[in-house]
Amino acid sequence: MIEKTIHGFRIFSFEKLESDKSLFCCVFSKFFQDKPTADFSSRLLSKNKPFQIFLHKIGASSLFFPRQRHTANIYAVDENSPNYAENFDASCSNLPGQALMGFSADCSLSVFYDKRNKAIGICHAGWRGALLDIYSSLFRTMSLKYSTKPKDLFVGIGPFISQDNYPVSEELIEKFKAIYGKDVKNFYYKKQGTIYFSLEKVLRFQLNMLGIKNFEFSGFCTYKNNDLFHSYRKKDKGHLAMLAFLKE
């Protein structure tokens, strides 16, 4: 990812999107004005004046964000939508200037960008969202709403916890085995009796099953790179965020 500072916020953008002038997309780090004070918890957004100024200056005309609950529910944003909605973990839109946002502190955040049909989505997925295959849910919604096809999509996956820092229970592996069968063996390894789970390998598997070939992983681990990004397992109380909108 490419690091830059815009209006005081230290942000990261995907290399494959750097030359695209039709989309703004970024991941926010902990840093505002060179201090690790940026927190994008959804409940704090309305009181975050620097962020509201940021939105205005980058050209976003409105903002939508979901109250995430580890579901596979998708909210399709239109002209009559509120600023937020309860019990959703992904949103999509084809409205220019309509910013979408997602929040995380070890889970993955992904942007789905359909340049041909001018539509975007943002998706939050931890192990529960991955188990529910929220990627497929978001793709199906964008396909129905905007005629999105796999060949039209770029998917950018932001920072999340890496496999080496993600010990899980046998019970969690059994949940994935019930759905993925023998393929589950590719999603984890055991070391000294501890199971380490790879969210990245699950997401790569799901992208492959959808036929999406154009994607980019950030390469950052929220646990390892906790100096830059919030991590629940590092006992952070804050959240990082992903923001995207189609330019007018």
N, C-alpha and C positions, 0 to 999 in steps of 0.2 A: 504494500500500500504506500501511497504518497502522503507524507506529512506536510501540513501547512498550518498557518495561523490566519484565521479570518475573523475580524471584528472581536479580537481578544480570545476566541476559543481555539484551542489546539485540536485540529481535526485530522482525519485520515480519509483518503479517497482511493477508489480502486484504479489500478493502473490501466485496465482495459476501458475505463470510462473517461479517462483524462482528456481525450480529444473530442468527446461528444458534447456539443454545445446545446443539445436539446434537453439535457437532464442535469439536475443538481442532486448529488448524493454524497453523503458523508457519514462517518462514524465519529462521535464525540469522545475525546479522552477525558481524563479527570481535570485537565488544566484549563483555567480561565485566567488571563493576564498573568501567566507563568506561575500560578499557584494552584495546587491540587484541590480546588474548591468546587468544581463543576459536578453537580448531581442532577440527573434527569429523571428522578422519580416522578411518575405521572401526577401524583398529588401536589407536587411543588411547581408544576409548569406555569400555572397562572400567576404565581408570585415571582417568577424568574424574569425580572425586567431585562437583564442583559440578553437573555435568550429571545425575548419578544422583540428587542431591537435588532438582534441578529436576523430573525425571520424577515423582518421588514426590509432590511438592507440587502438581503440576498434575493429578494423579489418574490417571496411566497405570499400569496394573497389570503390563504387560510390554512388551518392546521387541523388534522384529524389524528387521534391516537386511541387505541383500544385499552380498556382495563383488562390486562392479560390475566388468564387463569389456567394456563397450561392446557388449552383446548386445541381442537382443530377447526374452530369456527372462523369464518371469513366474513368480513364486513366490506361490501362494495359501496364505496363513497360516491354520492351524486350531489347535485345542486341543493338538495333538501336535507342533507345529512347534518346531524349535530357535530359538535367538536370532538366528542368522545362517545364511546359505547361500551357497556359492560359485557364481560364474558366473551371476548374475542381475542385471538392471538395473531391475526393477520388482517390486513386491509388492502384494498386495491382501488384504483381510480384511473380514469382517462381525462380528468379535468386539468387543463393547464393552470399552474399556480397553486394547485391543491397539494399541500405538503402532507405526507404520511410519516408516521413516527412509530418506532418500537423501542422497547427498553429491555435491558438485560444486566445480569451480574454473574455470568458464567455460561448461560444458555447462548445459543446462536441467534443472530439476527441476519436476515438475508433480504436483499433487494431483488425482485423479479422485474426485468425491464424488457418490454416488447417495443422495440424502436419502430418496427414496421407499422404496427397498429396503434402506436402512441398510447401505451398504457403501462402502469407500474403497480407493484405490490410490495409490501414489507411484511415479513414473517418472523415470528418469535418461536423458537423451538429448542427446548431442552430435551431430556430423554422422553418425557411424556409426549411432547409434540412430535418427536421423531417416531415414537411408537405408534401414534395415531396417524402418521404420514401426512402431516399438515402441508408438506410440499405438494402432494397430489391434490389436496383440497384447494389450495391456492391456484394451482395450474388449471384445474377444472373450472373454477369460478372465472378466471381470466379468459379461458377458452370460450365459455358460454357468453360472457359479457362483451368481450372485445375481439373475439375470433383469434385469440393467441394460439400459435402452434409452437411445438418444441424448437423448431429451427429458427423461430423469431426471437427466442429468449436469450438474454444474458442474465445469469444469477451471480450476484456478489455476496459472499458469506463473510461476515465480520468476525471480530475476535470472540472466542469462546474457550472454555477449559479444554486443555489437551489431554490425550489419553494417559500419559505418564503421571498426570496429576488428578486423575478421576477414578478413585477406587469406588467400586459399587458392590452390591450384594448379589448373591446367587439368585435370589428371588427376582431381581431386575432382569438378569440374563434369561431366566425362564419365561418372563413376559415376552421378550423379543423372540425367543425360540418358538413360542406358540404361534407367532405370525410368520417368521422368516425361516423356520425349520433349520436345515443344515447350514444355511448361509450365516446364521448367527455366529458361527465359529470365527468369522472374519471380523467381528465387531469387538472382540476383546482378547486379552491375554492374561495368563496367571503368572504371578511372581511371588514366591515365598508364601503361598496360600492366599494372596490377595488378588482379586479380579480388577483389572483396569479396563475401562470401557472407552471406546472411541466413537464419539458423536460424529466426528468427521467421516469415518468410514461408513456410517449409516447414511449420512446425507449424500455422500458420493454414490452409494448404492441406489438411493432413491432418485437422484438426478439421472443416473444411467437408465433406470427402469422407465423414466419419463421420456427418455430420448433427448435430454438436454445436454448438449456437448460444450456449450460456451459458458464457462463459469470461472470464478476466481475465488480462492480462499485467501484470507488475509495473512495467514502465517503467524498471527499473534495468539498467544495463550493468555487468558485473563488472569489465571493463577500465577504463571511465571512472569508475566509482564504487568504485575499488579501495581508497579510504579506509574503505569499509564492508564490502566483500565480497572474499573471496579470488579471485585470478585467476592461472591457470597462465601465461598469456602475459605477466603482469607479474612472473613468476618467484616467485610465492608458493609456499610449500611446504604451506600449510594448505588446508582445505576448508570451504566453507559447508555448511549442511545444511537440509533440510526435514523437518519432523516433523508427523504427523497421527494422531489417533485419535478413535474414536467415544466419546462420553461415556456412562458407565453410568447 
